[in-house]
Amino acid sequence: MSLSPALLEWMQPRLNQVEQALNLWIDAAAPAQLGQAMRYAVLDGGKRLRPLLVMATAQALGDATSDDAVMRAACALELIHAYSLVHDDMPCMDNDVLRRGKPTVHVQFGQAQALLAGDALQSLAFELLTPEEGDAAVQARCCALLARASGYWGMAGGQAIDLAHVGQRMTLENLQQMHRLKTGALLLCGVQMGAACAGFSQGPVWHALERFGQTLGLAFQVVDDVLDVTSDSMTLGKTAGKDAQAEKPTYVSALGLDKAQAWADELAVQAHQALTDTGLPEEPLITLRELTRWVVQRKH
Amino acid sequence: MSLSPALLEWMQPRLNQVEQALNLWIDAAAPAQLGQAMRYAVLDGGKRLRPLLVMATAQALGDATSDDAVMRAACALELIHAYSLVHDDMPCMDNDVLRRGKPTVHVQFGQAQALLAGDALQSLAFELLTPEEGDAAVQARCCALLARASGYWGMAGGQAIDLAHVGQRMTLENLQQMHRLKTGALLLCGVQMGAACAGFSQGPVWHALERFGQTLGLAFQVVDDVLDVTSDSMTLGKTAGKDAQAEKPTYVSALGLDKAQAWADELAVQAHQALTDTGLPEEPLITLRELTRWVVQRKH
């Protein structure tokens, strides 16, 4: 899918801002090339879907108490995502050598440095969320959301389930639980932090947005599994066919390609419905709707 | 050194509280044995010096706004320390098989699980710091302090310097920079978070306590290097002589054993002076003084 002109127009300046902020906030001078390895892992790559979700959600809610807080939440989330990729690519995990079209961090900098770079990216995420100036309540709330989404009942837990099931069949229910944690938790967290920056932490709008984030996260993973089968490494910027090769359970292996594709479309419908259920006027929701279409129709 | 009866009496109930809190807060039911690996890494072991520092500092300042906040800061710091040990022991780092008298986490659970357990322990630290109830300003401040102390300008940065200098001589100044980050940052953070829980974030008392924390951290590392040479694995609960074997620069290799020992004593004097410089009455400082003596005179 080519991006819609409206979404492109919204995205481009924001992608530039995110890149500039990350460039500013990841200190190249950090000791013994650690900053270099971290920058290599984060800069110049990735779709930046998670930061965009933070920004689009904050904007849908009439923007936030502070642009700085939104940008920090957006970048912190991207740092967590980037660290997870660095560790996930290591030889003791997926042992992958290609990521975002470049050699993976451990190939480029060695395993020990990759381990430390991932660790320090996680720390930096929480450092970004807590500058001296700013609304302490929003900061504490974003830290809580991000920590939970990253941890054992979030991304790390999902990866542990993944590890434990290589070469095994999983029920669709278990597969969904795995992905809800492994990929879904961070995408949901993007929506939650965007809402938190806009002062929301409960109520019907919050809950509808949570349902939106959960559904979008699931759709994202189903599409990821489909692309692993239907796309090639060049387009993906990472090794294609990897899941099948590693005998990992996926939605495609569980449902078949056609049904997986159809389910992704069904999830998109549900995500749009959740946005409608927020009761917000249609106009501020447009970007979240466009992002949803992009997630489901993307080719990499 | 045997612990003084006064320190023992102060420590024992607090060590029990820390153990109970960690036991409660690290969820054994987390997916696919991840919670088990994390509990294995943290429970039933370690001196708990860092949590004790948090508690002793908060107490020295007339105790804190909330006992819960102090306990959470204490345990969060211990989780960061524990995660760093898990990752540091992995084959791509120090490749150690013995820690706290037990097989290391990757020996017991496999490398992939050890990697994830370390990652999730770091997330859990920030989750502990940010419960829904509580003073948001203290929470945000503790997150900021802990993130900075853990990251590339703290512990992770110190480990990167360490990695980069295996087999090389270092100047005493570089060695000090490395340890200020690698070990010192978390010990200092214990003092800082204890003070933050008691409502301090600046002023002469804060700065004197920072100097105390820095000096204590340095003393701790000098003693660690001495013990690596003079003690045995059974007493240490980890492999002795490891630094020399790995050709790591240490204070002993830089200064010689006698001078390193003498310097540890000198640092203890400076730490006590910093406590005096807080201007606080002597009585509430007693426990911090006792902890300082313990750090310098410990045998493991």
Interface residues (C-beta under 8 A of the other chain):
Chain A: D27 A30 P31 A32 Q33 L34 G35 M38 Y83 S84 H87 M90 C92 M93 G110 Q111 A112 Q113 L115 L116 G118 D119 A120 Q122 S123 L124 A125 F126 E127 L129 T130 P131 E132 G134 A136 A137 Q139 A140 R141 C143 A144 L146 A147 R148 S150 G151 Y152 W153 G154 A156 G157 G158 Q159 A160 I161 L163 A164 H165 L181
Chain B: D27 A30 P31 A32 Q33 L34 G35 M38 Y83 S84 H87 M90 C92 M93 G110 Q111 A112 Q113 L115 L116 G118 D119 A120 Q122 S123 L124 A125 F126 E127 L129 T130 P131 E132 G134 A136 A137 Q139 A140 R141 C143 A144 L146 A147 R148 S150 G151 Y152 W153 G154 A156 G157 G158 Q159 A160 I161 L163 A164 H165 L181
